[in-house]
Amino acid sequence: MFISFTSVNLISLISILLINLSFLFITPANAGSTLNCPSSATTNSDSGTEYIVTLKTNSQNEAQLQIADILKCLKTTLDKIKDIVDIANQCSNIDPLNIPSTVPNVISSNQYFRDLSFSNFYAFSGYYNQDFVNALSEWDAVSKVQPIVAMKASGLINLNNNQPNQPDVTQDVTNLWNLDRIDQTSRPLDGKYTYPSCAGKDTNMYIVDTGIDILHKEFGGRAKYGKSCCIGCPPCPWDDHGHGTHVSGIVGSITYGVAKAINLIAVKVLNAAGTGTDADIIAGLQFVYNDFLKKKKPSIVNMSLGGGKSDPLNAAVDAITAAGIFVSVAAGNSEDDACQYSPASAPTAIAVGAIKNTDNDALSSYSCYGTCVPIYAPGDNILSTFVKGIVDSTTATLSGTSMASPHVAGAIALYQCSNSTKMTPSEMRNLLISKSDKKLIGNLPDGSNNCILRIPYTDK
């Protein structure tokens, strides 16, 4: 299936506008031409379509001036933000399965302007009528105006394989073929999982997904809320679907995780149905970037999701990796070329394909492949954490490239914490490939990279 909090102020928590207040006090001006405002410019689209607009500039000051012009054209200001109670300190005290009616969702009206800019990536989204879309398209400050692209979680829920009586903690690694496979060079499996003792400690893992059940015992208090970024979603990034909790468990749960001491941060970009948009995901990456700058810790992003090709999303991923943040993503479950999809096609992301538990490490039947997929990891019938209440269990067995990607994300944390040399995302990508088990996937199409993930410091 493609499918902390510290002290967060009210605006940064609930505002979809995400606009620097300084915009309102800058005299609008543009380098180059001026935006030609149509008389009917509005933030309420007559077509019902949300657009992402990417600017050409890589200058923050210039971008602020250009966005100020756009706000003036739309006659939009921050005074339309709804006054609601400050919920920043309520999130950890609210039962996600029994949400009070007084707790509002992230703004769901299409009367909004969403600034998606961070680092040297400048873009915004909103619902605009065709006259305004045409005006933006003709403005030489704009690189592209594109309708949003639908995204979804990349995991397949196998409810028939749930473990309703599975205890929260187990030491039987023979039930976890996935962990067993990634610490040795070849089969047969030995029933053990050996990993560096640092176990990803002091590394932040941003799970950009459906949220996380941070109270799950398997996370040992290491899971924290980050931010909810999807339109219409709850204001706190709890998991009302289950996918994000399952992915988090593969990365860093005590029993089922690759990196068992890592910090997990929930960034909710997919709703209760496991769907969202590229604009929602870019908003999530914006939060990741800003949080990374504040915390200054080694950081990794896992995105077990995807959809159609999105140039803005790929550009946002490139901006994240340029900042030194590693990004692992699902290759996709369409059984074709991953280069057709985002974020799998983002050049600086590590797109991960899936293999199944067979003697020849066969490619999973659904997995995407091709030149955009540098590495493969276990993806079939993966037992991990889940949200009790969505199913009658605290674990579930799922399949998909969604399950493969967090293996690589966890492995990056292990390589990072066990290596005294600081690596760039590009260097980490090369290291993962060089340490991988080569030419073992039996049914991989020609032209694909035949590499299976292997974690560091094992002699098996």
URDA-V512808 format. One record per run of one state. SS is the DSSP state (alpha for helix, beta for strand, coil for the rest). FROM is the first residue (numbers start at 0). LEN is the number of residues. If there is no record, write none. Layout:
# URDA-V512808
ss->{SS;SS}
from->{FROM;FROM}
len->{LEN;LEN}
This chain:
# URDA-V512808
ss->{coil;beta;coil;alpha;coil;alpha;coil;beta;coil;alpha;coil;alpha;coil;alpha;coil;beta;coil;beta;coil;beta;coil;beta;coil;beta;coil;alpha;coil;beta;coil;beta;coil;beta;coil;alpha;coil;alpha;coil;alpha;coil;beta;coil;alpha;coil;beta;coil;beta;coil;alpha;coil;beta;coil;beta;alpha;coil;beta;coil;beta;coil;alpha;coil;beta;coil;beta;alpha;beta;coil;beta;coil;beta;coil;beta;coil;beta;coil;beta;coil;beta;coil;beta;coil;beta;coil;alpha;coil;alpha;coil;beta;coil;beta;coil}
from->{0;1;2;9;14;20;25;49;55;59;74;77;80;90;93;104;105;112;115;117;118;120;121;122;127;129;138;141;147;149;154;155;157;158;161;172;175;176;182;202;209;216;219;222;228;233;234;242;252;262;268;274;277;295;297;303;304;308;310;322;325;330;336;337;340;342;349;355;362;363;368;369;372;378;381;385;387;388;390;391;394;399;400;417;424;435;436;438;450;452}
len->{1;1;7;5;6;5;24;6;4;15;3;3;10;3;11;1;7;3;2;1;2;1;1;5;2;9;3;6;2;5;1;2;1;3;11;3;1;6;20;7;7;3;3;6;5;1;8;10;10;6;6;3;18;2;6;1;4;2;12;3;5;6;1;3;2;7;6;7;1;5;1;3;6;3;4;2;1;2;1;3;5;1;17;7;11;1;2;12;2;8}
